[in-house]
Amino acid sequence: MKLITVAGPPSSGKTSMLLRVIEWLKEQGLKAGVVKFDCVASRDDERYRAKDVPVLLGLAGNLCPDHYFVTNIEACANWGQSLGLDLFISESAGLCNRCSPFIRQALGVCVIDNLAGANTPTKMGPLLKQADIVVITKGDIVSQAEREVFQYQVRKVNARAEVLQMNGLTGQGRERLGALLAQAPDTGDLEGRKLRFSMPAAVCSYCLGETKIGKDYQMGNVRSIAIPESEVSGGETA
Amino acid sequence: MTELNDVITSVTLLGGRSKSGEPEEVNLRLVPGDLVAVVGPTGSGKSRLLADIEYIAQRDTPSGRQILINDDTPDPELRFSWGRRLIAQLSQNMNFVMDATVAEFITMHAECRGDGNLDEAYAEKLIHEVIAQANRLTGEPIMPDSPLTALSGGQSRALMIADTAILSDSPIVLIDEIENAGIDRRQALDVLVQNQKIVLMATHDPILALLAHSRIVLKGGGIAGVLQGDAEEAALLQELQRTDAALMAIREKLRRGERLSGSSLGSGSCPA
């Protein structure tokens, strides 16, 4: 089975685009299933179910979604394996731009839309930088020139990736992406595999439920912003 | 990056099967400067055709069509990288969304063509060229310092066409229903043709369809045929253009607040 990790900002069109590609994979006789990771709420599992795509839904709730992903992906992949799937796709939304769910030797796909703004690619970190494939969606509502400019901005951040434009509504571009997913390497067992990028350090009082603001309440891994002396009353920096 | 515009000298479409399995008798070779209309009701197979061209299909899509580049099957590597950049698309519902002025934006677009190395004088020249071209297509002049997002529909369309003609690397331009509002459509097509694009134009407008050198007829997810214009159609085009000009003249009079008379139509008089 091939494990494919797909990630991108909320509402960038991940699910629509995946439904189209899964349709194409089905036409080629390949069976795909999905696990959708989100933070607070998601109804995307219903969209997959409506198209007869086997799906799991995981909501991180009050945990960091990246940590939630890494502690669950192995069990989810095993579930996919038990169903005899050819491809198992993990779809992550709601990650902060500090992280990526990409795993070494498993194909990593980043989804970003043309409306995100020309500077967005430079703000995205490993989610974009370490992807093998970047899919740019919503090209049907911006001009040709902006599609070209946006694609160039993506290339500047990640020159190695295959960059594709795809329309999640009509499915235009799905053949190319589908062919790439179908050619992905088999992943094998995840135990002992490595993430491409380490998780953020997050061990402080706020992780444990602290909600009050103030120096007295901060413990553990805390970093202070640099503020010029003259503008600080009291002038004390941590 | 290879300039596709310079490398691709012809694109040939070889028929496959319609959705119902009917064989398509099509062998259409397109070269830069060709203008082809695509006609047929919604759902008749436009997206299928588009997908086949972009995928540079080699009888490996549901349609069974084949696309040749420069009279040959492209090698797999090239097929992959070219397909992505083969077609520039222009449609009614495309907008500018970037927060930039027209001049800044043209510079940005030119930079991505030259991979970031853009001589300042050359950038100036391009800005001037694209804006001048756009302004020949629209009645409302575009200024270099206009914000992109403040352009009217006609101005946006004009700028998109001028930019695609001059700066886009894609050898094929697909135009979806170009509207009549605020832009000279005939000139718009001329600009693309003169800039050596292969223009595919999906349209229901008889004047536009007859302006094309040939016409792909879509039916039921397949290509029912490719029609070439003849003398009769050329004569009809003339007639339609006369009527169109007369109608324009009436509209203009209406705008100026004048009275209209029944004899205005068919006289073919252009507005002074």
Interface residues (C-beta under 8 A of the other chain):
Chain A: E27 N114 L115 G117 A118 G139 D140 I141 V142 S143 Q144 A145 E146 E148 V149 Q151 Y152 K156 V163 L164 Q165 T170 G171 Q172 G173 E175 R176
Chain B: S47 L50 A51 E54 Y55 T61 P62 F80 G83 R84 A88 Q89 L90 S91 N93 M94 N95 F96 V97 M98 D99 A100 F105 M108 H109 E111 C112 G116 S156 M160 D163 T164 L167 S168 D169 S170
